[in-house]
Amino acid sequence: MSDKCPSMISTRGKAPKTAFADVLLAGLAPDGGLYVPEFWPRFSHAEIANFKSRPYQDVVCEILSRFAGDSFSASEIATDVADAYAAFDDQRIAPLVEVEPGLYLLELFHGPTLAFKDVAMQLLGRMFARVLAKRGVRSTVICATSGDTGSAAIAALGGLPGIELFVLHPRGRVSEVQRRQMTTPPHANVHNIALEGTFDDAQSIVKELFSEADFARAVHLTAVNSINFARIAAQCVYYFTATAELGDAATFVVPTGNFGDVFAGEVAARMGLSVEKLVIATNANDILARTLRDGVYQPAAVQPSLSPSMDIQVASNFERALFEASGRNASWLVAAMETFARERTLTLPTDVLAALRSRYGASRCDDEETLATMTRIYARHGRIVDPHTAVALHAAQRLRDKETKPIVVLSTAHPAKFPEAVKAATGVFPIVPQALQGLAGKEERVTVLANDKALVRAHIEAKLASP
Ligand SMILES: *Cc1c(COP(=O)(O)O)cnc(C)c1O
């Protein structure tokens, strides 16, 4: 078996060392930072090559046990992993599909809500319920969503005992399918809030509620957003399986919003995986592409786009990448985050910027280019892709000429979640998979609230008092 698992520490350096199970329940660290392992567990090249012929679930168990092995037994992990992926509609879980020589799609949308969030959330939900049951506690889970996290959380946590789930989405800024996926499940423990604001507004309300310590303690507040390290741990798995299958280091192009998925690629690399480059693919909300180009991290107004799950400016997980790029310099990071909170702009030191650039590339794709990419892929290959995948394919096409290594585009959603965009780009509607059939006829349950933290808190308290 492996050596000892790392404790979890905060990027801001002021939180006590914490066990994986506690990080699972806590989400954000008490000093406002994000949890990262004290050290990165390592796999040898031989171990990684060995992943090639194994079922996806086995690889999940191997990787997860390196992080969670002190909190969960091997058989507990194996049980939760088997359950988590049992309902996926492809036995390979994250199949790698060749589009043309050297260009691959890594399909991450085979879970119950047809977006990549399921890959981590289905597992997180089960481990979460296991810890709550062991400890005999109840928990209030709160989640801000730009579209897909909400339905993935509902699919993972809906109906589980000991959990009340509150999901905030920006009103009118998620697709109709995404909204119905969230508002139609019948579970009594699921509470949808449509916030009159943007995703960034929803995310900052969630962060503020966590910082109200009395409230957070009283209701056992927890986050399942991508700030939760357990999700990152589950997401780094497909970087390993894809690379093992290719037998070569790849450039991964990742449709990026909150920086969780692409950071999982950095985690894989730090655990010993050979990764050629990680390309951050953004839509018109291009703060991260601008940051890599100019060295200045500066949010603009959020622009609604055809790829709504990426309509984000301030990407929570970017803090983890900054922590690593600064050589884990927590005191620099605390100062930098304070500057950023005060001035809404942060100029990166040259060494931090150089470290980021050596690992990450970036590219931007507006709605017109997104549709053009969907049109081209359909015309050339007869393949329908969703707008998020198209944003990454646009970046990949531009890399094709200079890149000799395989290029793997993370395909993060099923096209049927975005039928209008597909129709506009290709002239046809995508085939509606079983999981989405009948959504239109079902009753929706949602409360509209103004963009006001106090109102959201009062609403949660009222619901918990009489669910
Ligand atoms: C959440 C999401 C993304 C962005 O992932 P991050 O981890 O937030 O960067 C991209 N595509 C789809 C379809 C998503 O649901």
Residues whose N, C-alpha, C, O or C-beta is under 5 A from the ligand:
A	BS01	LIG	A115 D148 S226 P255 T256 G257 N258 F259 G260 D261 S309 H388 T412 A413
